[in-house]
Amino acid sequence: MVGVASLILAGLGALFLGGAWDGYLAANPGFRGDVANPPPASAAIGTQAVLALAMLALGYLLSFGRITPFPYGLPPIASVTSSREMPCRSPNS
């Protein structure tokens, strides 16, 4: 299940990166004419691109087993017991 979720994370990262690129082209229409000396990106577009690349990289690494979220197995799930099953201990004992 981690593999599917990580592939979804990588896909969303790729979509966000495409959105950042579209935002850059929309903000700088002269980019295509001046490829050798492109205008700088705004801080918002740069931040969106950095976060998108981080999502893409993390999703890739998780989905292809380069890193594991739980290297020692899944954490134990606490069982829920009713108050009748729990022993009552007095604070003085």
Steps between C-alpha positions, in 0.01 A plus 500: 500500500792733562606455137166618360486799735857595412426480129203730558730737690751495214221562249372797697854635519530474122168681457609779738830531314308537174285766666809689614641488147170628357500780758855596405410512131186702573696752708784527245356493148835604350671184625465317170670782311790542744603145588868591550422760767169405667335735750515394867207315653295652779534368854155337489575307181841398632349375825231306314763339277721404795208343689386318186849358443516389866162323468610337176829380647343373824228314311756341271727394786213355702333318212812333367627395842802729522380609845244331722256684726511223762843332487424278802146404401169669563446655843278296732137600521373540855200287576200669650371336816203589709533626855364168636796313354757741641619420853422772746804606697482733792755779517620377844597149391 
